[in-house]
């Protein structure tokens, strides 16, 4: 059995900030990200509460939505500015 890879400590807070700054609901965020089934607002909630880590394609959708590089989202040393 292997070791779990380290998770970004600030990712959940950054994802929550993005949605709040856009002023939209979790369900609207699913639509804005262009996520289809099986994604629902529950997935967004789990990402924002740091219960689940989004897959890379979801992180890419967040980054493209706000016009930043993915590393801004996952690097704990980078500030989120958009």
Secondary structure, 3 states (H helix, E strand, C coil): CCCCCCCCCCHHHHHHHHHHHHCCCHHHHHHHCCCCCCCCHHHHHHHHCCCCCCCHHHHHHHHHHHCCCHHHHHCCCCCCCC
